[in-house]
Structure formats: C-alpha cells, structure tokens
C-alpha cells in the first residue's frame, strides 16, 4: 500500500477523534494537531517506518484524544480546544519516550495558522459535517424558524 503525507495526517485525525469520543473537536484543535505532526511526516516516515510503526503512533494519537477530552470535561467545556491538544500531546509524548514523537511546536500564543493549515483542518472535518455544524454553533446560519419561513 502506498502511503502519503496527507493520508497519514488523516489517520492521525481519525485516531485522535476515536480517542476523544463524543466531545466535539474545534477547528483550531484540528489545526493544532496539524501544527504538531504534518511536517514531521517525512518521506522517511512515509516509506520506511509507517507500515511497521503506524499501530504504535495511532495508539498514541488515541491517547492524546482521550486526554484532550478529559481536559475539556474537567473544565466543563463541550469542545476540545487547541490548548487541550497541546497539553495532551505534551503529556503523552513525555510519557511515551519514543523517537517517533516530534519536538513540541512553539506555544500556541506565539504563532498563527497558515491558510494551508486551515484548509487541511476543514478537509478533515468535512465528512463529519464540521463546517455546517460550526456555522450553526456560531449563529451564521440564522434562526431555524427563519430558514423554514415561519
């Protein structure tokens, strides 16, 4: 099977979602995962390591999702935010002690996401209705009664 950087990133998002369970993952939290892992999916990882190491990596992604969900629940939040991803990834990577874990990116407050990262995060959420659901949560879709003409 031929793996790609985008395909592996999709697997990472899926595994994170499996770990996070029913708690919604914000757009910015998906971008946080992208920030941590996308550029670390090098040709060496794709062609030499992924086939044998994917199970271990994806188990860690599920653990990160579980911990991020715990942090959201602890704070009474209905959504996983980027700071929960950052904290969860930092903790799981410190515990795992594997050479596959990349170094931590710079703190969230000191960076902005690129347009490419935003597009990638939207693409990851699209099959799950993320764009429309988020628009409704923000009120961008208007009142349901107005949509029905009532």
Buried (B, 14 or more C-beta within 10 A) or exposed (E): EEBEBEBBBBBBBBBBBEBBEEBBBBBBBBBBBBBBBBEBBEEEBBEEBBEEBBEEBBBBBBBBBBBBBBBBBEEEBEBBBBBBBBBBBBBBBEEBEEEBBBEEBEEBEEEEBEEEBBEBBBBBBEEEEBEEEBEEEEEEBEEEEEEEEE
